Amino acid sequence: MVAPTDSKRKVLGRLSLPERTFVADALRTETVGGVLLLVAAIAALIWANTPLKDSYETVRDFHIGPGALGLDLSLQHWAADGLLAVFFFVAGIELKRELVAGDLRDPKAAALPVIAAICGMAVPALVYTLVNTAGGGSLDGWAVPTATDIAFALAVLAVIGTSLPSALRAFLLTLAVVDDLFAIMIIAIFFTSDLNFAALGGAVIGLAVFWLLLRKGVRGWYVYVPLGLVIWGLMYNSGVHATIAGVAMGLMLRCHRQEGERHAPGEHIEHLVRPLSAGLAVPLFALFSAGVAVSGGALGDVFTQPETLGVVLGLVVGKAVGIFGGTWLAARFTKAELNEDLAWPDVFAVASLAGIGFTVSLLIGELAFSEDPALTDEVKAAVLVGSLTAAVVSGILLKMRNAKYRAMWEDEERDEDLDGIPDIYEQDNPEYHLRMAAIYEKKAAEHRRRAQLASGTSDGGHGPA
């Protein structure tokens, strides 16, 4: 699989080696976190649908925290407002890195995933709106089916055992990053309650201090962690959703490398915090948010109420159609060619996988219907049904092409000269070909030696006694 010699831009073309390495490291952690997320969601569903369901509600609604600071919150709220701030902190770093060092720094390269992500959010919102307009439902939940849960999607890939080539995985990751950006904007704009300007001003001052300390090169977690907690507490009390504090701090970190640096500060901190986000924060949020009563009647209601039907159709149909359509249109009007090793059905399969909108969809569902607990639980059930359906559909589509994906993955991983760099990235390096020539010559010499030994044995076996 040799790199194309023409200069025409490719849709889902091969990643650069540094980008491929970063994507592989990031997705490895997210995959483990996704499996934990699946376990937590299943545990929550079992806990909430057994005779122990009263204990689930008791634990979930247990309040803890300093009331004098306005932080006497239930464990469910601590998970949604506190732990998810860590998740959005990592999302902020990812976005900053993509803007300054990743694919999004080049407007031409960024156009396709950004257009695909925007269409992948607009079409589900449109599907929800149409369903609820026709059915007389509430339009408050239009944003619920717009999100993609990258960890859950990768967990599905791990469960079904498919090996997506790096270009498709990077496309999925970039979609999720842009998704997170717009989800953050939606939460900040549409789900901000009455503002407390004193607390908001304090949060802004705290962020300014955070930024100044970073620019002065001040180091030490014992400085930034307490400051971050103060900023988070002020943001929560301001009426702006507290997760915005995490995003803002993540965006302030420097993600470009200076001379002599192996890793930018943002990359280093992301490497440290991502396991905490994927392995603890998001699974605990799922544990306290995914526990909804699931019965035959409840599942039937998902497909009869306009709000819940809009969520399911938005995730399953809207996401796939939006991302696929946006990708095709971007390629069509920029005259970019699809990677010759892939086909448009591959793009549709990944678009279907993006219909898994678990974590952020649950969060937005809680915010959108906070005044109606019964409808909140029904919308959560719809998110679970929609995400599960998208997982099954995409799993079937991806499994049909798994042999092709595995062959591409093996090509990307092959390193016959054992120099730590995949051979596919060294086709234009003369030293690589000289090393390979020496390896093949050594193998040829060994085969000649074995042939001579075999020939001698054969002659000896037919000679006179």
Steps between C-alpha positions, in 0.01 A plus 500: 500500500716784366422863563336664201732701283241749379435813698121484486350513845355176632190449712600276793855479369795368696595692814843647558713286733485742799122536462460123471703449818294757691170353379609148594600606853183702555266231373672227701405677825151585371440135407578382853283780637223401261497145632476636856221728382310202362546312827380802702193548279406134524553506878275807530224337294517179706507692828200714401292206376534254787355490852801718595369794298406693815862487614608629156274804536618552858866498402444710187305766692729506805615859561849598602704819486532839670158664489647839598681503165189400308646153441269272699440270201374149441749240380328509162560875476860466616551250216326715237638839606828400664640185344390595148699823541807271486363341182448842341844615621651220290266593214627858519862383478413273205334787319793735566746239376297438184490875433873562544670168418242259358283474192290807584797738471480476120170653379494278191558181697261614775215578260387140452477382865356835611230497230428133575472570873276805451269304270518213749358731768259703286319204340424318831370830644286542188369143525407555865331830418298354212385200706391717792339765282295233327423317827435801721794426729740730682776661294720544811693181425618595150866486611484156664578291185777729373794354696745216432659296780847405374576272798178301459559476122851364552371254757261368235794457262688310771201275571433411135871454440546715192827674416418831338784656299648810661339739249150390601586508871647850466189611309283370783718670764495834314123478463471444875730797577294736282183346646627579850571862398145554378355311797691737728358799311148356520530442875644848559245684285177306543531349848621795704264591785467839666845650517675592824731770365712516815582127481547521123738794542694303760526204261627728222761649734604148602538401135709811438730403787516143362601636158758739649664225706525282190661782301748565780603135491387424856495124559352277769170321537468643853452842337264411217277238663379728786462790255306276263265392780435864594427588136268200470311593819454860388386389154246264653357775719492745208219312325724400205539122484808412703653282227574821306773570757675177401484585130631852555802379699573229244499753215754718684773234511780526248484212253782588261852383571787739551861427416638219713160376618395140443140584594310826530356570848147440373596161355674400825205602717253332266706180525474518881133600528345297216511171700324678788235630261446180302553256786325674790308820421293381204423149638383650832279746312353206309445307823289782648325608179428183302294331771150527355213255537481284189190287445312381198254786539775757548685380190175512304443859614838595353356444153161663564585830669626773264780614734651153540436394139670820385809413708520143364452603136737792545779273624445206266388673179596865543862436598568253219332709231648826625862388525493295181323777308733769634807294410372427149407863436837626630683253276275582203545875513871497589563236230693289749530129429412226746796290616527225237514234773158602635147529361208726582324220693796517742421865563134414560597227749714743702221758479262240646750435780492872584132453588613372839435816699508368851681730746430851368152401380412386852636827641305716253188290562527574874542871430224523238229336711619586851148616595343164407676205671271241337573630150870524587508126574307424180745707294791318669341169400472636144870591503584144612275344232629732227865448593455122520323493162774711341761267651331190356447653153856634477642177641332299223616743229858508628517125548408451132822684403718371783727292275587811297555707813726237652712486185536880505580495871768234451654706220511802730658301785759302300858580606726239338823691562410536871596869520182602680354677195233321293636408158216680325646833615851425367437434133687819402795432732803349317649373828186297564530326163869428563412346839227291338739388225746382765221317686382326181856409401554343840174307466594392147838375622328299774257348247790405268678335790187301590449407137854362481449305823171361372661410169784322677257304718297402193807380313622307803163333536509365142867402491632140526499338841 
